Amino acid sequence: MMRFALPIRFGIATSGSLIAYFLILSLFGLHTNIFYSLFNGVITGFGIFEAIKYLRLQEGKAFNYTKGFSAGIVTGFMATIVFTIFFAFYTTEVDTGFLAELSKVWFKDYKTEGGIVFFTVAIMGFSTSLVLTLAFMQLFKTARKD
């Protein structure tokens, strides 16, 4: 469990940033515009990048691709899970009209249920985490010495 302590901390910090960004958007009534969710990738990417960078500094010569990849995935997945739980709580308990408003704006011809929206938020977070971790590991990997 100790080897995942750092990525879990970064994941929780990243999810806190995602939640804060969402709440700021909701203050201005912009949270129903899904184009603003593109910035979630920037926030998640920054958290993943910093987790891998910090782990590389901490590990020194012992750092390898597997450790960096694991740190990035755990960071991104932790942030996604926490944010998805918050999103589900927000849409079902805080702003119960959010899904209807989102559907009215973006999905005029479809009846969207909460479950599919929550699933979509989670899948988007997981896929973003995977892609960004693979991209960042190209920067952090060490050259092979064959």
Disulfide bonds with the S-S distance in Angstrom:
none
